[in-house]
Amino acid sequence: MPTGGLPRKEVEKMTKREIIQLVAAKAHLTKKAAREAIESFLGEITKALKKGEKIVLSGFGTFKVVKVKDKPVIVPGTKEKKVVKSHRAPRFSPGKPLKKEVK
């Protein structure tokens, strides 16, 4: 149970394999072609983020990299104090049409 005492709600999830099957069926592609397309798409997003670029997909959302500052944390099991060093982290901001569809 997470903190707060409420039971954790199981959330439906879709795997990459399921997305590949859907794309293959809807785009009339083989599973191999759909897998290559999705892997290429995700690979290009990853490369752009590694370079620090922003990716804007109109109507869907924006991927970007943010700088996270040093922050002190306490390890729950040992109560040991540590510092998480500053680093870069990917972020996604959904666009208005996506937000509207999800509501």
N, CA, C and O atoms as a GROMACS GRO file, in nm:
protein
  412
    1MET      N    1   0.083  -0.119   0.000
    1MET     CA    2   0.000   0.000   0.000
    1MET      C    3   0.087   0.125   0.000
    1MET      O    4   0.185   0.132   0.074
    2PRO      N    5   0.052   0.223  -0.082
    2PRO     CA    6   0.127   0.347  -0.080
    2PRO      C    7   0.096   0.424   0.048
    2PRO      O    8   0.002   0.393   0.121
    3THR      N    9   0.180   0.525   0.074
    3THR     CA   10   0.155   0.604   0.194
    3THR      C   11   0.019   0.669   0.183
    3THR      O   12  -0.027   0.701   0.073
    4GLY      N   13  -0.044   0.688   0.296
    4GLY     CA   14  -0.178   0.744   0.297
    4GLY      C   15  -0.282   0.637   0.326
    4GLY      O   16  -0.397   0.668   0.356
    5GLY      N   17  -0.241   0.509   0.319
    5GLY     CA   18  -0.327   0.400   0.355
    5GLY      C   19  -0.430   0.360   0.251
    5GLY      O   20  -0.507   0.267   0.276
    6LEU      N   21  -0.435   0.426   0.136
    6LEU     CA   22  -0.533   0.390   0.035
    6LEU      C   23  -0.477   0.279  -0.053
    6LEU      O   24  -0.358   0.279  -0.084
    7PRO      N   25  -0.562   0.184  -0.094
    7PRO     CA   26  -0.513   0.078  -0.181
    7PRO      C   27  -0.474   0.136  -0.317
    7PRO      O   28  -0.535   0.232  -0.364
    8ARG      N   29  -0.374   0.077  -0.378
    8ARG     CA   30  -0.326   0.125  -0.507
    8ARG      C   31  -0.421   0.078  -0.616
    8ARG      O   32  -0.454  -0.040  -0.624
    9LYS      N   33  -0.463   0.170  -0.699
    9LYS     CA   34  -0.553   0.138  -0.809
    9LYS      C   35  -0.469   0.086  -0.926
    9LYS      O   36  -0.372   0.149  -0.967
   10GLU      N   37  -0.507  -0.030  -0.977
   10GLU     CA   38  -0.435  -0.088  -1.090
   10GLU      C   39  -0.471  -0.009  -1.215
   10GLU      O   40  -0.588   0.011  -1.244
   11VAL      N   41  -0.372   0.036  -1.289
   11VAL     CA   42  -0.393   0.118  -1.407
   11VAL      C   43  -0.367   0.033  -1.531
   11VAL      O   44  -0.270  -0.042  -1.537
   12GLU      N   45  -0.456   0.046  -1.627
   12GLU     CA   46  -0.435  -0.023  -1.754
   12GLU      C   47  -0.308   0.031  -1.817
   12GLU      O   48  -0.278   0.150  -1.807
   13LYS      N   49  -0.232  -0.055  -1.882
   13LYS     CA   50  -0.112  -0.008  -1.951
   13LYS      C   51  -0.104  -0.074  -2.088
   13LYS      O   52  -0.156  -0.183  -2.109
   14MET      N   53  -0.038  -0.006  -2.179
   14MET     CA   54  -0.018  -0.059  -2.312
   14MET      C   55   0.132  -0.074  -2.333
   14MET      O   56   0.209   0.018  -2.306
   15THR      N   57   0.173  -0.189  -2.380
   15THR     CA   58   0.315  -0.215  -2.402
   15THR      C   59   0.356  -0.174  -2.543
   15THR      O   60   0.273  -0.150  -2.630
   16LYS      N   61   0.487  -0.166  -2.563
   16LYS     CA   62   0.538  -0.132  -2.695
   16LYS      C   63   0.493  -0.238  -2.797
   16LYS      O   64   0.461  -0.205  -2.911
   17ARG      N   65   0.492  -0.364  -2.756
   17ARG     CA   66   0.449  -0.473  -2.845
   17ARG      C   67   0.304  -0.451  -2.890
   17ARG      O   68   0.272  -0.472  -3.006
   18GLU      N   69   0.218  -0.409  -2.797
   18GLU     CA   70   0.078  -0.384  -2.832
   18GLU      C   71   0.064  -0.266  -2.926
   18GLU      O   72  -0.019  -0.268  -3.017
   19ILE      N   73   0.144  -0.163  -2.905
   19ILE     CA   74   0.142  -0.046  -2.994
   19ILE      C   75   0.186  -0.088  -3.134
   19ILE      O   76   0.126  -0.046  -3.233
   20ILE      N   77   0.290  -0.169  -3.142
   20ILE     CA   78   0.338  -0.217  -3.272
   20ILE      C   79   0.228  -0.295  -3.344
   20ILE      O   80   0.207  -0.276  -3.463
   21GLN      N   81   0.156  -0.382  -3.272
   21GLN     CA   82   0.047  -0.459  -3.332
   21GLN      C   83  -0.064  -0.367  -3.382
   21GLN      O   84  -0.118  -0.388  -3.491
   22LEU      N   85  -0.099  -0.265  -3.303
   22LEU     CA   86  -0.203  -0.171  -3.345
   22LEU      C   87  -0.162  -0.093  -3.469
   22LEU      O   88  -0.240  -0.080  -3.564
   23VAL      N   89  -0.040  -0.042  -3.468
   23VAL     CA   90   0.010   0.035  -3.583
   23VAL      C   91   0.013  -0.055  -3.707
   23VAL      O   92  -0.026  -0.012  -3.816
   24ALA      N   93   0.060  -0.177  -3.692
   24ALA     CA   94   0.066  -0.269  -3.805
   24ALA      C   95  -0.074  -0.291  -3.864
   24ALA      O   96  -0.091  -0.290  -3.986
   25ALA      N   97  -0.172  -0.312  -3.777
   25ALA     CA   98  -0.308  -0.337  -3.824
   25ALA      C   99  -0.370  -0.213  -3.887
   25ALA      O  100  -0.428  -0.222  -3.995
   26LYS      N  101  -0.359  -0.099  -3.821
   26LYS     CA  102  -0.425   0.023  -3.869
   26LYS      C  103  -0.357   0.083  -3.992
   26LYS      O  104  -0.425   0.144  -4.075
   27ALA      N  105  -0.226   0.068  -4.004
   27ALA     CA  106  -0.153   0.124  -4.118
   27ALA      C  107  -0.130   0.020  -4.228
   27ALA      O  108  -0.063   0.048  -4.327
   28HIS      N  109  -0.186  -0.100  -4.210
   28HIS     CA  110  -0.171  -0.209  -4.306
   28HIS      C  111  -0.023  -0.237  -4.334
   28HIS      O  112   0.020  -0.246  -4.450
   29LEU      N  113   0.053  -0.250  -4.227
   29LEU     CA  114   0.196  -0.280  -4.236
   29LEU      C  115   0.221  -0.418  -4.175
   29LEU      O  116   0.138  -0.471  -4.101
   30THR      N  117   0.338  -0.473  -4.208
   30THR     CA  118   0.377  -0.594  -4.138
   30THR      C  119   0.420  -0.553  -3.998
   30THR      O  120   0.450  -0.436  -3.973
   31LYS      N  121   0.424  -0.649  -3.906
   31LYS     CA  122   0.469  -0.617  -3.771
   31LYS      C  123   0.614  -0.571  -3.773
   31LYS      O  124   0.653  -0.484  -3.695
   32LYS      N  125   0.694  -0.629  -3.862
   32LYS     CA  126   0.836  -0.590  -3.873
   32LYS      C  127   0.847  -0.444  -3.917
   32LYS      O  128   0.926  -0.368  -3.862
   33ALA      N  129   0.768  -0.405  -4.017
   33ALA     CA  130   0.772  -0.266  -4.066
   33ALA      C  131   0.723  -0.170  -3.958
   33ALA      O  132   0.781  -0.063  -3.940
   34ALA      N  133   0.617  -0.208  -3.889
   34ALA     CA  134   0.565  -0.122  -3.782
   34ALA      C  135   0.668  -0.108  -3.670
   34ALA      O  136   0.687   0.001  -3.617
   35ARG      N  137   0.735  -0.220  -3.634
   35ARG     CA  138   0.837  -0.215  -3.529
   35ARG      C  139   0.952  -0.122  -3.570
   35ARG      O  140   0.999  -0.041  -3.490
   36GLU      N  141   0.996  -0.133  -3.696
   36GLU     CA  142   1.105  -0.048  -3.744
   36GLU      C  143   1.065   0.100  -3.741
   36GLU      O  144   1.145   0.186  -3.705
   37ALA      N  145   0.941   0.128  -3.780
   37ALA     CA  146   0.893   0.267  -3.781
   37ALA      C  147   0.889   0.323  -3.639
   37ALA      O  148   0.936   0.435  -3.614
   38ILE      N  149   0.834   0.246  -3.545
   38ILE     CA  150   0.823   0.294  -3.407
   38ILE      C  151   0.961   0.306  -3.343
   38ILE      O  152   0.989   0.403  -3.272
   39GLU      N  153   1.048   0.207  -3.368
   39GLU     CA  154   1.184   0.214  -3.313
   39GLU      C  155   1.258   0.336  -3.369
   39GLU      O  156   1.330   0.403  -3.295
   40SER      N  157   1.241   0.365  -3.497
   40SER     CA  158   1.305   0.483  -3.559
   40SER      C  159   1.252   0.611  -3.497
   40SER      O  160   1.329   0.702  -3.464
   41PHE      N  161   1.120   0.619  -3.481
   41PHE     CA  162   1.056   0.736  -3.423
   41PHE      C  163   1.109   0.762  -3.282
   41PHE      O  164   1.152   0.873  -3.249
   42LEU      N  165   1.107   0.659  -3.199
   42LEU     CA  166   1.155   0.674  -3.061
   42LEU      C  167   1.305   0.702  -3.056
   42LEU      O  168   1.351   0.778  -2.972
   43GLY      N  169   1.380   0.642  -3.147
   43GLY     CA  170   1.524   0.665  -3.153
   43GLY      C  171   1.556   0.810  -3.188
   43GLY      O  172   1.648   0.868  -3.131
   44GLU      N  173   1.481   0.867  -3.280
   44GLU     CA  174   1.504   1.007  -3.319
   44GLU      C  175   1.468   1.103  -3.206
   44GLU      O  176   1.537   1.203  -3.185
   45ILE      N  177   1.362   1.073  -3.134
   45ILE     CA  178   1.326   1.155  -3.018
   45ILE      C  179   1.438   1.148  -2.915
   45ILE      O  180   1.478   1.249  -2.859
   46THR      N  181   1.487   1.027  -2.889
   46THR     CA  182   1.595   1.008  -2.792
   46THR      C  183   1.720   1.085  -2.834
   46THR      O  184   1.783   1.151  -2.750
   47LYS      N  185   1.758   1.077  -2.962
   47LYS     CA  186   1.878   1.149  -3.011
   47LYS      C  187   1.863   1.299  -2.992
   47LYS      O  188   1.957   1.366  -2.949
   48ALA      N  189   1.746   1.351  -3.025
   48ALA     CA  190   1.723   1.495  -3.012
   48ALA      C  191   1.730   1.537  -2.866
   48ALA      O  192   1.789   1.641  -2.834
   49LEU      N  193   1.671   1.459  -2.777
   49LEU     CA  194   1.676   1.492  -2.634
   49LEU      C  195   1.819   1.486  -2.581
   49LEU      O  196   1.857   1.568  -2.497
   50LYS      N  197   1.898   1.389  -2.628
   50LYS     CA  198   2.038   1.380  -2.584
   50LYS      C  199   2.115   1.507  -2.621
   50LYS      O  200   2.204   1.550  -2.548
   51LYS      N  201   2.078   1.567  -2.735
   51LYS     CA  202   2.142   1.691  -2.779
   51LYS      C  203   2.085   1.813  -2.707
   51LYS      O  204   2.137   1.924  -2.722
   52GLY      N  205   1.979   1.794  -2.629
   52GLY     CA  206   1.917   1.905  -2.558
   52GLY      C  207   1.812   1.977  -2.639
   52GLY      O  208   1.768   2.085  -2.602
   53GLU      N  209   1.770   1.918  -2.750
   53GLU     CA  210   1.670   1.980  -2.836
   53GLU      C  211   1.528   1.959  -2.781
   53GLU      O  212   1.504   1.866  -2.704
   54LYS      N  213   1.438   2.045  -2.822
   54LYS     CA  214   1.297   2.034  -2.786
   54LYS      C  215   1.224   1.973  -2.906
   54LYS      O  216   1.250   2.012  -3.020
   55ILE      N  217   1.134   1.879  -2.880
   55ILE     CA  218   1.055   1.816  -2.986
   55ILE      C  219   0.910   1.856  -2.967
   55ILE      O  220   0.851   1.826  -2.863
   56VAL      N  221   0.852   1.922  -3.066
   56VAL     CA  222   0.714   1.967  -3.059
   56VAL      C  223   0.632   1.888  -3.160
   56VAL      O  224   0.657   1.895  -3.281
   57LEU      N  225   0.535   1.812  -3.111
   57LEU     CA  226   0.443   1.737  -3.196
   57LEU      C  227   0.308   1.806  -3.185
   57LEU      O  228   0.234   1.786  -3.088
   58SER      N  229   0.275   1.888  -3.285
   58SER     CA  230   0.153   1.969  -3.282
   58SER      C  231   0.030   1.883  -3.254
   58SER      O  232   0.010   1.780  -3.317
   59GLY      N  233  -0.050   1.927  -3.160
   59GLY     CA  234  -0.171   1.856  -3.124
   59GLY      C  235  -0.148   1.743  -3.026
   59GLY      O  236  -0.245   1.686  -2.974
   60PHE      N  237  -0.023   1.709  -2.999
   60PHE     CA  238   0.007   1.599  -2.907
   60PHE      C  239   0.079   1.648  -2.783
   60PHE      O  240   0.030   1.631  -2.671
   61GLY      N  241   0.196   1.708  -2.803
   61GLY     CA  242   0.270   1.758  -2.688
   61GLY      C  243   0.414   1.790  -2.721
   61GLY      O  244   0.456   1.784  -2.837
   62THR      N  245   0.491   1.823  -2.617
   62THR     CA  246   0.630   1.864  -2.632
   62THR      C  247   0.719   1.783  -2.539
   62THR      O  248   0.692   1.767  -2.420
   63PHE      N  249   0.828   1.731  -2.597
   63PHE     CA  250   0.932   1.665  -2.520
   63PHE      C  251   1.046   1.763  -2.504
   63PHE      O  252   1.083   1.831  -2.601
   64LYS      N  253   1.104   1.773  -2.385
   64LYS     CA  254   1.218   1.861  -2.364
   64LYS      C  255   1.306   1.806  -2.252
   64LYS      O  256   1.267   1.714  -2.181
   65VAL      N  257   1.424   1.865  -2.238
   65VAL     CA  258   1.518   1.826  -2.133
   65VAL      C  259   1.526   1.942  -2.034
   65VAL      O  260   1.538   2.058  -2.073
   66VAL      N  261   1.519   1.909  -1.904
   66VAL     CA  262   1.533   2.011  -1.800
   66VAL      C  263   1.652   1.979  -1.712
   66VAL      O  264   1.692   1.863  -1.700
   67LYS      N  265   1.707   2.082  -1.651
   67LYS     CA  266   1.818   2.066  -1.557
   67LYS      C  267   1.759   2.053  -1.418
   67LYS      O  268   1.685   2.140  -1.373
   68VAL      N  269   1.793   1.943  -1.348
   68VAL     CA  270   1.747   1.920  -1.212
   68VAL      C  271   1.861   1.957  -1.118
   68VAL      O  272   1.974   1.910  -1.136
   69LYS      N  273   1.833   2.040  -1.018
   69LYS     CA  274   1.936   2.086  -0.924
   69LYS      C  275   1.969   1.978  -0.822
   69LYS      O  276   1.894   1.883  -0.804
   70ASP      N  277   2.085   1.995  -0.754
   70ASP     CA  278   2.119   1.908  -0.640
   70ASP      C  279   2.007   1.916  -0.538
   70ASP      O  280   1.949   2.022  -0.516
   71LYS      N  281   1.975   1.801  -0.477
   71LYS     CA  282   1.875   1.807  -0.371
   71LYS      C  283   1.906   1.702  -0.264
   71LYS      O  284   1.944   1.589  -0.295
   72PRO      N  285   1.890   1.741  -0.137
   72PRO     CA  286   1.914   1.647  -0.028
   72PRO      C  287   1.795   1.552  -0.014
   72PRO      O  288   1.679   1.593  -0.025
   73VAL      N  289   1.825   1.424   0.012
   73VAL     CA  290   1.720   1.324   0.033
   73VAL      C  291   1.757   1.239   0.154
   73VAL      O  292   1.873   1.233   0.195
   74ILE      N  293   1.657   1.173   0.210
   74ILE     CA  294   1.679   1.079   0.320
   74ILE      C  295   1.636   0.942   0.270
   74ILE      O  296   1.523   0.924   0.226
   75VAL      N  297   1.728   0.844   0.277
   75VAL     CA  298   1.698   0.708   0.233
   75VAL      C  299   1.599   0.647   0.334
   75VAL      O  300   1.631   0.638   0.452
   76PRO      N  301   1.480   0.606   0.288
   76PRO     CA  302   1.376   0.560   0.380
   76PRO      C  303   1.417   0.444   0.473
   76PRO      O  304   1.387   0.448   0.592
   77GLY      N  305   1.484   0.344   0.421
   77GLY     CA  306   1.518   0.228   0.501
   77GLY      C  307   1.622   0.253   0.607
   77GLY      O  308   1.615   0.197   0.716
   78THR      N  309   1.720   0.338   0.576
   78THR     CA  310   1.834   0.358   0.667
   78THR      C  311   1.835   0.494   0.734
   78THR      O  312   1.914   0.518   0.826
   79LYS      N  313   1.749   0.584   0.689
   79LYS     CA  314   1.744   0.723   0.738
   79LYS      C  315   1.874   0.798   0.709
   79LYS      O  316   1.901   0.903   0.768
   80GLU      N  317   1.954   0.744   0.617
   80GLU     CA  318   2.081   0.806   0.579
   80GLU      C  319   2.054   0.928   0.491
   80GLU      O  320   1.967   0.924   0.404
   81LYS      N  321   2.127   1.036   0.514
   81LYS     CA  322   2.113   1.157   0.433
   81LYS      C  323   2.210   1.150   0.316
   81LYS      O  324   2.328   1.121   0.334
   82LYS      N  325   2.157   1.178   0.196
   82LYS     CA  326   2.239   1.179   0.075
   82LYS      C  327   2.201   1.301  -0.008
   82LYS      O  328   2.101   1.367   0.018
   83VAL      N  329   2.283   1.328  -0.108
   83VAL     CA  330   2.253   1.437  -0.202
   83VAL      C  331   2.244   1.377  -0.342
   83VAL      O  332   2.337   1.312  -0.389
   84VAL      N  333   2.131   1.400  -0.406
   84VAL     CA  334   2.115   1.359  -0.545
   84VAL      C  335   2.176   1.472  -0.627
   84VAL      O  336   2.129   1.586  -0.624
   85LYS      N  337   2.280   1.440  -0.702
   85LYS     CA  338   2.352   1.542  -0.780
   85LYS      C  339   2.266   1.596  -0.893
   85LYS      O  340   2.172   1.531  -0.937
   86SER      N  341   2.299   1.715  -0.938
   86SER     CA  342   2.225   1.776  -1.047
   86SER      C  343   2.242   1.691  -1.173
   86SER      O  344   2.347   1.629  -1.195
   87HIS      N  345   2.139   1.689  -1.255
   87HIS     CA  346   2.142   1.610  -1.377
   87HIS      C  347   2.035   1.663  -1.473
   87HIS      O  348   1.952   1.746  -1.438
   88ARG      N  349   2.041   1.612  -1.595
   88ARG     CA  350   1.939   1.646  -1.693
   88ARG      C  351   1.833   1.537  -1.692
   88ARG      O  352   1.864   1.420  -1.670
   89ALA      N  353   1.707   1.575  -1.715
   89ALA     CA  354   1.598   1.478  -1.716
   89ALA      C  355   1.498   1.512  -1.826
   89ALA      O  356   1.470   1.630  -1.851
   90PRO      N  357   1.444   1.409  -1.893
   90PRO     CA  358   1.344   1.435  -1.996
   90PRO      C  359   1.209   1.468  -1.933
   90PRO      O  360   1.175   1.416  -1.827
   91ARG      N  361   1.133   1.555  -2.000
   91ARG     CA  362   0.999   1.592  -1.955
   91ARG      C  363   0.906   1.593  -2.075
   91ARG      O  364   0.949   1.617  -2.188
   92PHE      N  365   0.779   1.567  -2.050
   92PHE     CA  366   0.677   1.573  -2.154
   92PHE      C  367   0.564   1.662  -2.106
   92PHE      O  368   0.515   1.648  -1.994
   93SER      N  369   0.523   1.754  -2.191
   93SER     CA  370   0.409   1.842  -2.162
   93SER      C  371   0.302   1.814  -2.267
   93SER      O  372   0.326   1.838  -2.386
   94PRO      N  373   0.186   1.765  -2.227
   94PRO     CA  374   0.082   1.738  -2.326
   94PRO      C  375   0.026   1.866  -2.386
   94PRO      O  376   0.018   1.969  -2.319
   95GLY      N  377  -0.012   1.859  -2.513
   95GLY     CA  378  -0.074   1.973  -2.579
   95GLY      C  379  -0.222   1.983  -2.544
   95GLY      O  380  -0.279   1.890  -2.488
   96LYS      N  381  -0.283   2.097  -2.576
   96LYS     CA  382  -0.424   2.120  -2.543
   96LYS      C  383  -0.517   2.014  -2.603
   96LYS      O  384  -0.605   1.965  -2.533
   97PRO      N  385  -0.499   1.976  -2.731
   97PRO     CA  386  -0.590   1.873  -2.786
   97PRO      C  387  -0.579   1.740  -2.712
   97PRO      O  388  -0.680   1.672  -2.691
   98LEU      N  389  -0.460   1.701  -2.673
   98LEU     CA  390  -0.443   1.575  -2.599
   98LEU      C  391  -0.509   1.584  -2.462
   98LEU      O  392  -0.577   1.491  -2.419
   99LYS      N  393  -0.488   1.696  -2.393
   99LYS     CA  394  -0.550   1.716  -2.263
   99LYS      C  395  -0.702   1.707  -2.274
   99LYS      O  396  -0.768   1.645  -2.190
  100LYS      N  397  -0.756   1.770  -2.378
  100LYS     CA  398  -0.901   1.771  -2.399
  100LYS      C  399  -0.953   1.629  -2.425
  100LYS      O  400  -1.058   1.592  -2.373
  101GLU      N  401  -0.882   1.552  -2.504
  101GLU     CA  402  -0.922   1.415  -2.535
  101GLU      C  403  -0.919   1.325  -2.413
  101GLU      O  404  -1.006   1.238  -2.397
  102VAL      N  405  -0.822   1.344  -2.327
  102VAL     CA  406  -0.805   1.259  -2.210
  102VAL      C  407  -0.910   1.289  -2.103
  102VAL      O  408  -0.953   1.198  -2.030
  103LYS      N  409  -0.952   1.415  -2.093
  103LYS     CA  410  -1.054   1.452  -1.993
  103LYS      C  411  -1.174   1.373  -2.020
  103LYS      O  412  -1.274   1.387  -1.949
   0.00000   0.00000   0.00000
